[in-house]
Amino acid sequence: MYLSRKRAYARAGLLGNPSDGYHGKTISFSVRNYWAEVALYEWDSVEIVLAADDRAKFDSIFDLARDVRLHGYYGGIRLIKATIKRFVEHCVARGLTLHDRKFSVRYQTTIPRQVGLAGSSAIIVATLRSLMEFYDIHLPLEIQPMFVLLVEQEELGITVGLQDRVIQVYEGLVYMDFDPAREHIVDGLRCYWYEPLDPALLPPLYVAHHETLGEPTEVFHNNIRERFNRGDQAVVGAMKTFAEIAASGREALLAGDAARLSCLIDKNFDTRRGIYRLPPWQIDMVETARRCGASAKFAGSGGAILGTYAGEEMFASVRESLALIGSRTVKPEISEFKSQISNRNL
C-alpha cells in the first residue's frame, strides 16, 4: 500500500520585519527540533483523520475554555482541507491531470501552538509535499511559498506574510528581499528574491518558547497594517529600519561578525517594542535572556524568542532563568535543504 510521510519544520525569524508584507527584508531559519508531519496513504475514500488538536470532547466547560485559550478555535483539519482544495484548483487551472486514486490523510505536530513558530503553515507545507508526491505533480520550489500564503489568506482569511512560508519551503537559513523591484511571476504566482545562506555562518543560537502562554498571530498584528497604510511615521520608519537590520545582518553573517549580529538582534526587538503594545510576559522573556548576557528578540509574533550566546555557561544561565518564568529553551537544529543547490539566488 502506498504511504508517504512528509514533514515541515518550525521557523524562527532571525532579523527583519516580524510580518514581511511591507516590502521589507528578513532572515529566517528552520528549527528542526519541532515539526509537523502529514501521512498520506491510499484509501477507499478521501478522508482526513482527526488529530489531538482537533479535539471536540471535553471533561467540562472549563476544560473547553482552557483548551481554546491555549490552542485557539481551530486545529489542522481546516488547513489540510484548504490545501487540498487549492491544489486541485491550481492543477485544473493549468491543465494538469489528477489521477482518480483516493487517499486518507492524517497529521501530527510537535510545534508549540500560538507562540509564533509558524505551526499552521508547517501543516500546509507538509500537506502540499504529500499531495505533490501522491499525484506526481511538482510545483516549482520558488512558487510554493506563495501557494501556501494564498491557502491561508484567500481560503482561510488568516493575516500572514511570506516569511514563514519561504523558510519552511526552502529550509536551512534564508535571506529574503520583498522589494517590489524584486518581484517576478512564475506560473502565475508572485515570487521575490530568496537567497539561501550556509547555516554554518550562524553563531551559537538558542530558541525559547513559553510553555503555557500564547496568542494567535492575528491578535499580534492588529492595527499595524492600518497605521502603515495611513502613513504613520513611527510604523513606516520602523519597517524601513527592520529592512536595514536584515540587510546588515546578512553582511554580518557573511563577514563572520557575531558581535555585530548580536547587536542587530537586540536592535530588532527594541525597534519592534517602539511600535507595538507587547504583553508584559513576552517582554519579560526577552529581558530575562538579556540579563544573562545573551541577545534576544521575538522569534515570530510573540511567545517565543531567540538570540545569540557566548559559551555553555551563558546558555545554561539562559535556559535556567527562562525555565523559572515558564519557558523551554533549546539549541536549534538547522540544516540546509538539498533542493537549494539548484535554486540558489532565484
N, C-alpha and C positions, 0 to 999 in steps of 0.2 A: 504494500500500500504506500502511496506517495505521502511523504511527510517532510515538511520544511519548517525550520526554526530560524527566525531572523531577529536580531537584536539591534536596538539603537540605544545610545548612552546619554546620560545626563550631560548637561553642558554648564560651563561657568564662563561668565563674561569677564575677561581679564582687564580690559581697558575700553573706554569709549562710552557711547550713549547706552543707557540701560534698555531702551527700546531700539530703535535704529530707523524709525520711519521719518527721520528728519534730515535725510540726505547726508548723514554723518559717516564716521568710520568706527570700526570696532576690531578688537582682537578677542577671540574666544578659544577655549579648548574643551575637548570632550573629557568627561570624567567616567572612566570605565569601571569605577567602583560601584556605580549604580546604573541599572539598565531596565529597559522594557523589552520583553520578548513576546513575539507572536508566533504561535504554532499553527500551521495550516495543513490540513490533510484531506484527502478525497473522502467524500461522504455522499449519502443518497439525497441530500438536500443542502441548500445553503443555510448554514446555521452559525450563529455567533453565541458562544458559550459564556454565561455569566461568570465573572471573577469576584474575588473578595471585595474589590472596590465598588462593585455594583450591588451590594447587599440591600435588600428591601425588607428584611425581617430584623426586628429589634426587641430587646428584653423589656423596654419601657419607652415612653415618650421622651424621657430624659436621656436615654441611650441614643435615640434617634437625633435629638437636638445636639448632643455631644459629637456624634458622627458628622453631622452637617457642619458644625463649627470647625472640625479638624480637616474634613475632606471635601467640603463643598457639596453641591447637589448632584453632581454627575460623576459617574465612573467612566470606564473606557469604551462602553458599548457604543455610545453616540459617535465617538471618534472613529471607530472601526467602520461603522455604517456609513459615515460621511466620506471616508476614504474610498470605500468600495464604490459608492455612487459616483464620486468624482472620477475615479479611474475608468469606470465604464463609459461615462460621458466623454472623457478625454479620448479614449480609444475609438469610440463610434465616430466622433467628430473628425478624426484623422484617417478613417477607413481601415483601422486595424482590426483584424478578425480575432474574436474571442471564442475559444472552443467551448463546448457545452458541458464539460465535466463540472461537477459541483464539489463544494468543499465545506468543511467545518473549520471554524477558526476560534482560537482561544488566546487569551493573553495573560501575562503576569508582569508585575513591575516591582522593582525594589527602589525606585526613585522616590525620595521623600516628597510628600504632597504639599502644595501651596507654599513652598519656600523659594521659588524662583530658580529651580534647577531644570525646568523645561520637561516635566514629566509627560504632559499631554502631547506635545509634538513628537516625543520619542515613540509613543504608541502609534502615531500616524506614520512616522518614518518606517518603523518595523513592519507595519501592515503593508505599506507600499512596496517594500522589498519582497515581502511574501507574495503579493499579487503579481509583481513583475516576473518572479521566478515561475510561479504556477502557470501563468499564461505565456511565458517565454516572450514577453514584450518588455523591452528595457528603455525607459525614458532616459534621455541624455542626463548625465550627472548634474550638469550646471542648471537644468530646469527643475530638478527635483525640489530644491528649497522653495521655489515659487509655487509649485504644485501643492506642497504641504501647507504653505501660508494660505493659499486660497481655500483649502479644505476648512481651515479654521475661521478665516474671515468671512467667506461667502456662504459656506454651508452651515456654520455654527454661530456666526456673529461674535466671535471672540476677538478682542482687541490684541493684536500681536504685531511684531515686526519680523524682519527676515533673519536676524542674527542667529536665533536658536536653530532655525531650520537649516541654515548653511552649515554650521558646525556639526550638527547631527548627521547630515548627509555626507560631508567630507571627512569628519572626524579629525583627530590629531589637534593641531594648532593652526588657526587660520586668521589672516588679516583680511578685513572686508572694507571696501570703499563703496558707499552707496551714493556717491556724487551722480546726479542725473547725466553728467557728461560721460560717465562710465556705463550708462545703461545701453543694453543691446537686446535684441529679440531673438530667441531661439525657439523654434517650434511653437510660435505664438505666445510664448511666455517671456516676461521681462527677466533679465539677468544683469548682474553687476560684476564688479571686479573682486574675485575671491583668490587670495594668494596663500596657499598652504606654506607654512613655515616648519622648520625642523623642531620638534618638541625638545630636542637636546639643548636648544638655545635657552630654555627656561631655567631660572634658578630654582632652588628648593621652594615648593609651594605647599600650602595647606588649604583645605576647604572644610568649612564647618557649617552645620545646619542645626537650627533649633529643633528639638525632637517633639515638642508639643504645640508650638505656636506657628501660625502661618496665615496668609490671606491670599485670595485669588489675585492674579495679575491685573484683572480689570479694575480692582479696587485701588491698587497701587498707582495705576496710570491715569486715574481720574483727573480731569481738567487741565493737564499739562498740554495736551494737543490743542485744546481750546485757547489757552494762553499763547501758545506758539503761533497759531493761525491769526490771532488778532495783533501780533507783533509785540507782545510783552517782551521788553528788552532784557529782563532778567533771564527768561527762558531761552530766547533767541541767542543771547550771549553764552549761556551755559551750553547749549547744543554745539555752538562753534568751539567752545573750549573742550568739550568731550572729544570732538573730532581731532583737534590738535593734540590732545593727550594720547589718543590711539596712534596717530602718526609718529609722535615722539617715542611711544612705546615700541613700535616696530624698529625704529633706529636703535633704541637701547638694546633690544634683543639681538639684533644683528651685530652690534658692537660688543656684546657680552658685558654690558654695563648694568649689573644687578642693582647697584645703589641708585642709579637714576630710575630704573624701573620701579623700585620700592617707593621712591618719592612720587612718581606719577600715579601709582595705585592710591596713595593717600590723597593726592590732589583730586583724583577722580571722585572719591567719596565726598570730600569737602565741597566740591562743586555741586554734587547732587544734593547734598544737605542744604545748600543755599536756595534751592527752588522747590523742594518737596517738604511736606509736613510728614516726618517719619515717626513711626511708633517708637516710644522710648526703649522698648525691649530690643528693637533692632539696632538702635544706636548703641545700646549697652554692649551688644556683641562686638561691634567694631572697636569701641573704646577699651573693652576688656583685652582684646588681642593686642591693641597698640600699647597698653600698659606693660605688656610682656616684651616689648621691643620690636614686635612684628609690624609690618604694614598691613592695612586692612581696608577692604571695601566690600560692598554687596557683590555677590556672585550673579545676581539677577534682580528680580523685583523686590526682594527683601525676605529675610528669614534664613538666608544662607550668606556666608561671607567667604572671602578668600584673601590671601596675601602671601608675602614672602617672609622667610625667617632665616636666621643665621645660626646654624648648628642645632644639634639634637637637644641640647639643654633648653634652648628657646622654644623649640617645638613642643617639648614636654610641658613647659610652662603654659604655652598657649592652650594645649589640649586640656590640662588640668583646670586652668582658670575658666575656660569656656564650659567645661563639664559642670562647674558649680552653678552656672546660670542656665543649665538645661540643654546644652549644645554638644553635639558629637563632632569630633574633628578627625579628618583622615588626610593622608598624603595621596593626592590624586594620581591615579594610574592613567597615563596618556600614551597613546601610540599612534603612529601615522597610518592613515588609511591607504591601502595599496593602490586604489584607483586614482589617488592623487598624482601618481607618477605620470599618467598620460593626460592630466587635466590641470597642470600647474600653470599659473598666470593666465587664466582664461580672459 
